[in-house]
Amino acid sequence: MQQGSMPLVTIAIPTYNRAGSYLPVALNAARTQTYPRLEIIVADNASSDDTAAFIQGISDARLRYLRHRVNIGAHRNYNYCLNKARGEYFMLLHDDDAIDADFVDACMKAANHEVVGGIIRTGVRVIDHRGNTVRESKNFAGAVSLAEFYQAWFAGRTNWYLANTLFNTRQLRAEGGFRSPYHLAEDGFAIARLARLGRLDLPDVKASFRVHAGENTMADPADATLWGREYLELVECMCRMLAGCKCGLAAGEEVAAVRRGGRRFAAQLAYNRAGIVGSRMQRLGAAYEVLRLFDYRYWPIHRSKTLRLLRRGFSYTRRRAEKTMNRTLVSTG
């Protein structure tokens, strides 16, 4: 196939103050793609480090460097990248993530170099701050229905990250880009919305999501209930997508099953957030607030640290209450 007839793919890297750490890795991953028709955007959110000098020292005709004079926030920068994209496909690559050299090429071959209506996804690995692999997860979603695709995420058969997802640019814009009620899980909302428009799922691991102390999503984990509310809204978004695609009894049953599975899964994600709060008492308080948010219906999974912490907390509260009651009985006796 001639290069001019291949879809143009935009890889956009929103960045802030990571010229001395992860940005060179992310940008190198984009620049070394084996797929020939690429546009690479680096959207600098008013970095105060050497980001400008670093980018300006790179000679690559595919690279566009766009710098904001003031920081517009991460969420607005994501959509700024989308609005500036010229490609038929769009990828938002965080400046601390990476993709394999054949990521785009593998996706385009799976699509027969045509434009898929919604998304193309691969498996993903989780890496640490040094780039060491923590775990790998193949994408086992496959050619399943929309409801089964959602359920596959709940069951851990696929992972939703921006690092392993290509979006149809036009459709993503039509859906309002990256948007969510609390600006926490915009990636999940975008995937949930576009999945109904067409989907290709490659099983092989072709992308890397980095976990480290400086993650933006980990910056303020104390309000785990805010994450819980975001996840609950995401589940309802999935239900709306399903209801809009089908009608009748079968659709109602699918929506109900996704809502049940999704709420249970959302609770566990929120407990995970509660589990990374600093002190034990803070973690206990955050976990209890998540329990309240989900109407005491979903407890942390069996053998989890958060479940043990909650049990110890309730046991401690019960013992304190019993002591107080005994003292009261003795004093009044």
Secondary structure per residue as TSV (DSSP state, phi and psi in degrees):
chain	resnum	aa	ss	phi	psi
A	1	M	-	360.0	135.0
A	2	Q	-	-70.3	144.0
A	3	Q	G	-58.6	-37.4
A	4	G	G	-65.2	-21.8
A	5	S	G	-92.2	-3.8
A	6	M	S	-80.4	148.1
A	7	P	-	-63.0	141.0
A	8	L	-	-80.4	131.5
A	9	V	E	-113.7	126.6
A	10	T	E	-98.3	125.1
A	11	I	E	-108.1	112.9
A	12	A	E	-107.3	131.7
A	13	I	E	-118.6	99.5
A	14	P	E	-75.4	135.7
A	15	T	E	-142.0	154.8
A	16	Y	S	-154.1	112.9
A	17	N	S	55.3	45.1
A	18	R	-	-128.6	24.4
A	19	A	T	-62.8	-31.0
A	20	G	T	-94.4	6.3
A	21	S	T	-132.1	-92.1
A	22	Y	T	-97.2	-20.5
A	23	L	H	-55.9	-45.4
A	24	P	H	-57.4	-33.7
A	25	V	H	-69.0	-47.0
A	26	A	H	-62.7	-44.3
A	27	L	H	-67.6	-38.8
A	28	N	H	-63.5	-38.0
A	29	A	H	-62.0	-38.0
A	30	A	H	-71.4	-43.4
A	31	R	H	-71.6	-24.5
A	32	T	T	-96.3	15.0
A	33	Q	-	-62.5	140.0
A	34	T	S	-78.5	-17.3
A	35	Y	-	-71.3	132.3
A	36	P	S	-80.5	-28.6
A	37	R	-	-98.4	88.1
A	38	L	E	-125.4	145.1
A	39	E	E	-120.3	132.1
A	40	I	E	-119.5	123.9
A	41	I	E	-114.0	131.3
A	42	V	E	-113.3	114.4
A	43	A	E	-103.5	101.6
A	44	D	E	-85.1	116.7
A	45	N	-	-87.7	57.4
A	46	A	S	60.5	47.7
A	47	S	-	-61.5	147.0
A	48	S	S	-104.4	4.4
A	49	D	S	-97.4	-150.6
A	50	D	S	-95.8	27.5
A	51	T	H	-58.8	-47.5
A	52	A	H	-59.4	-46.8
A	53	A	H	-64.5	-38.5
A	54	F	H	-63.2	-48.3
A	55	I	H	-67.1	-41.9
A	56	Q	H	-66.7	-15.9
A	57	G	T	-85.8	2.0
A	58	I	-	-106.1	129.3
A	59	S	-	-104.3	105.6
A	60	D	-	-154.5	114.6
A	61	A	T	-63.2	-20.2
A	62	R	T	-81.1	-13.5
A	63	L	E	-91.2	129.9
A	64	R	E	-119.5	122.9
A	65	Y	E	-104.3	120.4
A	66	L	E	-122.0	121.9
A	67	R	E	-117.9	131.0
A	68	H	-	-84.3	140.8
A	69	R	S	-71.6	-32.9
A	70	V	S	-129.5	155.7
A	71	N	-	-70.6	122.3
A	72	I	-	-99.6	5.1
A	73	G	-	89.0	151.2
A	74	A	H	-62.5	-45.7
A	75	H	H	-59.7	-46.0
A	76	R	H	-68.7	-31.0
A	77	N	H	-69.0	-35.4
A	78	Y	H	-58.0	-48.9
A	79	N	H	-73.4	-26.7
A	80	Y	H	-62.1	-44.0
A	81	C	H	-58.5	-45.6
A	82	L	H	-61.8	-42.6
A	83	N	H	-66.9	-28.4
A	84	K	H	-86.7	-11.6
A	85	A	-	-67.9	140.9
A	86	R	-	-106.8	-11.2
A	87	G	S	-79.4	158.5
A	88	E	S	-72.8	-29.0
A	89	Y	E	-111.8	150.9
A	90	F	E	-134.2	134.1
A	91	M	E	-127.3	130.2
A	92	L	E	-99.7	105.3
A	93	L	-	-102.3	110.2
A	94	H	-	-59.1	149.9
A	95	D	T	-72.2	1.0
A	96	D	T	-116.1	5.5
A	97	D	-	-105.5	-179.1
A	98	A	E	-155.6	163.1
A	99	I	E	-133.1	151.5
A	100	D	-	-67.8	158.8
A	101	A	T	-61.1	-27.3
A	102	D	T	-104.6	17.5
A	103	F	H	-57.4	-57.5
A	104	V	H	-64.8	-42.4
A	105	D	H	-60.7	-43.4
A	106	A	H	-62.8	-40.5
A	107	C	H	-66.0	-42.7
A	108	M	H	-67.9	-37.5
A	109	K	H	-65.5	-39.7
A	110	A	H	-63.3	-30.7
A	111	A	T	-90.9	6.7
A	112	N	T	54.6	33.3
A	113	H	T	56.9	33.5
A	114	E	S	-113.7	169.7
A	115	V	-	-95.6	110.7
A	116	V	-	-74.1	145.0
A	117	G	S	-63.0	-31.2
A	118	G	S	-121.5	-85.7
A	119	I	E	-140.1	157.0
A	120	I	E	-126.3	132.1
A	121	R	E	-134.9	154.9
A	122	T	E	-126.2	179.8
A	123	G	E	-72.8	171.0
A	124	V	E	-145.9	149.3
A	125	R	E	-112.6	148.8
A	126	V	E	-100.2	129.8
A	127	I	E	-120.4	159.3
A	128	D	-	-94.4	-171.5
A	129	H	T	-66.4	-19.2
A	130	R	T	-94.2	-4.5
A	131	G	S	92.1	4.3
A	132	N	-	-74.9	141.0
A	133	T	E	-73.9	124.6
A	134	V	E	-87.5	-45.1
A	135	R	E	-162.7	158.5
A	136	E	E	-122.3	142.6
A	137	S	E	-134.2	113.9
A	138	K	-	-69.5	161.1
A	139	N	-	-96.6	104.4
A	140	F	-	-101.6	18.1
A	141	A	-	-67.2	-49.1
A	142	G	-	64.2	-163.1
A	143	A	S	-85.7	76.4
A	144	V	-	-117.2	171.0
A	145	S	-	-69.6	168.8
A	146	L	H	-61.6	-43.8
A	147	A	H	-62.2	-41.7
A	148	E	H	-68.3	-31.8
A	149	F	H	-63.9	-45.3
A	150	Y	H	-61.7	-45.8
A	151	Q	H	-64.2	-30.6
A	152	A	H	-62.6	-36.9
A	153	W	H	-65.2	-44.6
A	154	F	H	-60.0	-35.2
A	155	A	T	-87.8	-1.7
A	156	G	T	80.2	15.7
A	157	R	S	-84.8	-10.1
A	158	T	S	-151.7	157.8
A	159	N	-	-125.0	135.1
A	160	W	-	-98.9	106.6
A	161	Y	-	-136.5	157.9
A	162	L	S	-70.0	-30.9
A	163	A	T	-63.8	-23.0
A	164	N	T	-116.0	27.4
A	165	T	E	-133.6	130.6
A	166	L	E	-106.8	133.7
A	167	F	E	-108.4	148.0
A	168	N	E	-69.9	116.0
A	169	T	H	-59.7	-48.3
A	170	R	H	-62.6	-42.8
A	171	Q	H	-69.7	-36.6
A	172	L	H	-64.3	-40.3
A	173	R	H	-64.3	-41.9
A	174	A	H	-62.7	-29.2
A	175	E	T	-86.0	5.2
A	176	G	T	91.5	10.9
A	177	G	S	71.6	-144.0
A	178	F	S	-92.2	104.7
A	179	R	-	-145.2	143.7
A	180	S	-	-159.8	160.9
A	181	P	T	-57.9	-38.4
A	182	Y	T	-116.8	8.5
A	183	H	S	56.7	40.8
A	184	L	S	-115.9	-39.0
A	185	A	-	-124.6	46.4
A	186	E	H	-59.4	-32.5
A	187	D	H	-62.8	-45.1
A	188	G	H	-62.9	-41.0
A	189	F	H	-64.5	-42.2
A	190	A	H	-63.3	-43.2
A	191	I	H	-65.6	-43.3
A	192	A	H	-61.6	-40.1
A	193	R	H	-72.3	-43.6
A	194	L	H	-81.2	-19.0
A	195	A	H	-60.2	-30.3
A	196	R	T	-72.2	-14.5
A	197	L	T	-94.6	-0.9
A	198	G	-	133.2	143.6
A	199	R	E	-154.0	137.8
A	200	L	E	-122.3	131.7
A	201	D	E	-122.0	114.9
A	202	L	E	-93.2	132.6
A	203	P	E	-74.1	-29.2
A	204	D	E	-69.6	147.7
A	205	V	E	-78.6	119.1
A	206	K	E	-133.2	7.4
A	207	A	E	-143.8	158.3
A	208	S	E	-128.9	124.2
A	209	F	E	-105.3	123.5
A	210	R	E	-95.3	132.9
A	211	V	-	-108.9	124.3
A	212	H	-	-159.1	169.0
A	213	A	T	-66.6	-23.6
A	214	G	T	-93.2	11.3
A	215	E	-	-60.6	139.3
A	216	N	G	-62.8	-37.8
A	217	T	G	-73.1	-14.5
A	218	M	G	-101.9	3.6
A	219	A	S	-64.4	-36.9
A	220	D	-	-138.0	76.6
A	221	P	T	-80.7	-4.5
A	222	A	T	-59.0	-38.4
A	223	D	-	-89.2	71.1
A	224	A	H	-63.2	-26.8
A	225	T	H	-67.3	-29.6
A	226	L	H	-64.6	-42.3
A	227	W	H	-62.4	-41.2
A	228	G	H	-59.5	-42.8
A	229	R	H	-64.0	-39.8
A	230	E	H	-62.1	-45.7
A	231	Y	H	-64.0	-39.0
A	232	L	H	-62.8	-40.8
A	233	E	H	-64.2	-35.7
A	234	L	H	-64.9	-41.2
A	235	V	H	-61.1	-42.5
A	236	E	H	-66.8	-33.2
A	237	C	H	-61.6	-44.6
A	238	M	H	-59.2	-43.0
A	239	C	H	-63.1	-38.9
A	240	R	H	-65.5	-39.8
A	241	M	H	-62.1	-42.5
A	242	L	H	-65.4	-46.0
A	243	A	H	-62.5	-32.2
A	244	G	H	-75.4	-20.5
A	245	C	H	-89.2	-26.9
A	246	K	-	-135.3	167.2
A	247	C	-	-142.2	164.6
A	248	G	S	97.6	-174.6
A	249	L	H	-63.9	-42.6
A	250	A	H	-59.9	-41.0
A	251	A	H	-63.2	-43.2
A	252	G	H	-60.6	-39.9
A	253	E	H	-67.9	-39.5
A	254	E	H	-65.0	-43.2
A	255	V	H	-61.4	-44.3
A	256	A	H	-63.5	-39.7
A	257	A	H	-67.5	-41.5
A	258	V	H	-65.8	-39.0
A	259	R	H	-64.3	-43.7
A	260	R	H	-63.0	-52.7
A	261	G	H	-64.6	-37.3
A	262	G	H	-68.0	-40.6
A	263	R	H	-66.4	-39.5
A	264	R	H	-63.7	-44.0
A	265	F	H	-65.9	-42.0
A	266	A	H	-60.7	-38.9
A	267	A	H	-62.2	-42.4
A	268	Q	H	-65.9	-38.1
A	269	L	H	-62.2	-40.7
A	270	A	H	-67.3	-38.8
A	271	Y	H	-63.0	-36.0
A	272	N	H	-60.2	-40.2
A	273	R	H	-65.0	-42.1
A	274	A	H	-62.6	-30.3
A	275	G	T	-74.7	-8.4
A	276	I	T	-106.8	9.3
A	277	V	S	-69.4	152.0
A	278	G	S	-52.9	-74.7
A	279	S	S	-89.3	165.1
A	280	R	H	-63.8	-41.5
A	281	M	H	-66.0	-37.2
A	282	Q	H	-65.6	-40.7
A	283	R	H	-64.2	-41.2
A	284	L	H	-62.5	-45.8
A	285	G	H	-63.0	-41.5
A	286	A	H	-65.9	-41.6
A	287	A	H	-64.4	-39.6
A	288	Y	H	-65.3	-38.5
A	289	E	H	-65.5	-35.2
A	290	V	H	-65.7	-42.8
A	291	L	H	-57.7	-43.1
A	292	R	H	-64.8	-42.5
A	293	L	H	-57.3	-38.2
A	294	F	T	-94.8	25.0
A	295	D	T	56.8	33.1
A	296	Y	T	60.3	20.5
A	297	R	-	-90.6	-29.9
A	298	Y	-	-122.6	112.8
A	299	W	-	-92.8	164.4
A	300	P	-	-58.3	153.4
A	301	I	-	-63.1	156.9
A	302	H	T	-56.4	134.8
A	303	R	T	72.0	8.4
A	304	S	-	-77.3	154.8
A	305	K	H	-62.5	-36.9
A	306	T	H	-65.5	-38.8
A	307	L	H	-63.8	-44.6
A	308	R	H	-61.4	-39.2
A	309	L	H	-65.0	-43.3
A	310	L	H	-63.1	-43.8
A	311	R	H	-62.2	-42.3
A	312	R	H	-64.2	-39.9
A	313	G	H	-62.6	-45.9
A	314	F	H	-67.1	-36.5
A	315	S	H	-64.6	-42.2
A	316	Y	H	-63.6	-43.6
A	317	T	H	-62.5	-41.3
A	318	R	H	-64.1	-43.0
A	319	R	H	-64.1	-40.9
A	320	R	H	-63.0	-41.1
A	321	A	H	-65.4	-39.8
A	322	E	H	-66.0	-40.3
A	323	K	H	-63.6	-43.3
A	324	T	H	-62.8	-42.5
A	325	M	H	-64.7	-41.8
A	326	N	H	-63.1	-40.8
A	327	R	H	-63.9	-39.4
A	328	T	H	-64.1	-42.3
A	329	L	H	-64.7	-40.1
A	330	V	H	-66.2	-43.4
A	331	S	H	-68.4	-29.9
A	332	T	H	-93.3	-8.5
A	333	G	-	-80.3	360.0
